[in-house]
Amino acid sequence: MTRKKVAVLGTGTIGAPVARNLRGTFAVSVWNRTPAKAAALAALDGVEAHTDPAAAVAGADVVVTVLKDGPAVREVMEAAAPGLAPGAVWAQLSTVGVAAADDLAAVAERHGLVLYDAPVQGTKQPAEQGRLVVLASGPPADRNRVEPVFDAIGSRTVWVSDEHGAASRLKLALNSFVFALTHGAAESLALAEGLGVDPALVVDVVAGGPLDSPFFRAKAAAMLAGDHTPSFTVTNAAKDARLVVEAAGAAGVPVDVTAAGLRRFERAAAAGYGDQDMAASHLAPDAVA
């Protein structure tokens, strides 16, 4: 039997492993704004690389977008439009926020696509392991067409709602928690050091207790080692934190911690750490420096 085709638009930190994990089940085509990244997947992983989004999506049963933000997703999908098959499923994995999610729903309707709003929880390592958590919302009728895609890239799928955009709203709430954990670890370690205490003792005390978590361990280890190899960059974290603050403002919900964390990410980026992992929060200069 001919395998169904999935087109992945965007082969960065998350998109590349998503494409690799899909190839065992589907025929996979890819496109990236930097052609060399797509070509590298074709050379090593046996996927079909294209330099034009429309060519990448031609004949695809499912189109997956894994791009920087809402405007980038819209731009690429409009460029892909000549190759899109009416009735094709569009799985939108990017974190785009509330307003952009609504905007992309209009794009899907205009091109006759079945859209699933499906941002993912997890960064580089879970993506490589096929253990992302997919937050999905969209029509029940066609879920059987998109669920095999989600099963190939994730450890589980949480169906949030039949209503489009609900998954993107949940992703913002989850990101607020992720950023609080990141900055909390950064400040705790920095404060210990500033007070003349070995910051590794913070990890030692937390280990195995009710405050412990794999996320805390990973970020604290990176901070202590000074290893800021990007899993999720400061620049991307600032973008997502900004989406949280904007959505919260529109909803009338105070998010003082996220707003302060956004300023911390912005200081870290301004200090030259934008392309490093968000664990570089602990390197953000003093606000009054």
C-alpha positions, 0 to 999 in steps of 0.5 A: 500500500502507498503510505500517506504523505505528511508535509512538515513545514519548519525543520528547526529544533522541534520540526526536524525530530518531528519529521524524523519520527514521522518517517517510520509511519508516513512518507515525509516531505519537508521545507525550511526557510533555510534550505540546508536544514531541510536538505540535511534531513533528506541526506541523513533521514530519507525524507523528501526536501523542497525549497518551495512550500507549495511543492512540499505540501503537494499530495500531502494528506496532512500538513504540519507547521512547526514555525516561529510564530503566528505571522510566520505560520500564516506567511508560509501557509499562504506560500504553500496554498497552490499545492494544498489539497482541499480537505487536507488536514493541517496540524498546527504545532507552533505556539502562536497565542490567542489572536494568531490562532483565530487568524490561522483558523480563517486561513484554514477556512479560506483554503478548505483545510481541516485545522487542528490547533495542536501546540506541543509541550516539550522541547528538544529532547522530548521531541527527539524521543517522540515524547512530546505532549500534544495539546489538541483542539479541533473537530471530532469528525476527522481526528482519526486522520490526525491522531496517527501523526500525534501518536508518532511524535508524542507520548500522549495527546490531550484533547482539550476541546472541539473548539478551535484555539482552546489548545493554544490558550491552554499552552499559554497557561502551561508556559506561564508555569514553565517560565516560573519554574525556570526563573525560580531555579535561576534566582534560587541558585544565584541567591545562594551564590550571592550569599556565599553558599554553594548553589549546588546545595540547593539542588541537593536539598530539593532532590527527592523532595516535594519540590523536585522535578526532572525539569528543575534538575535539568535546568539547575544542572545546566545553570551550574555547569554553565551549559546553555546549549539551546533546547528552547532559546531565550529569544523564543521564551521571551516571545512566548512570555510576551504572548502570555502577558498579552493574552492575560491582559486581554482576559483581565488576569494579572500575571505579575510573575510572567511579566517580571520573567519576560523582563528578565528574558529581555535583559538576558537577550540584550546581554547577548544570550538570546540564542542560548537556552532559556536556562541563561535566565540566571545570567540576566544582568541586574535590572538597574545595571 
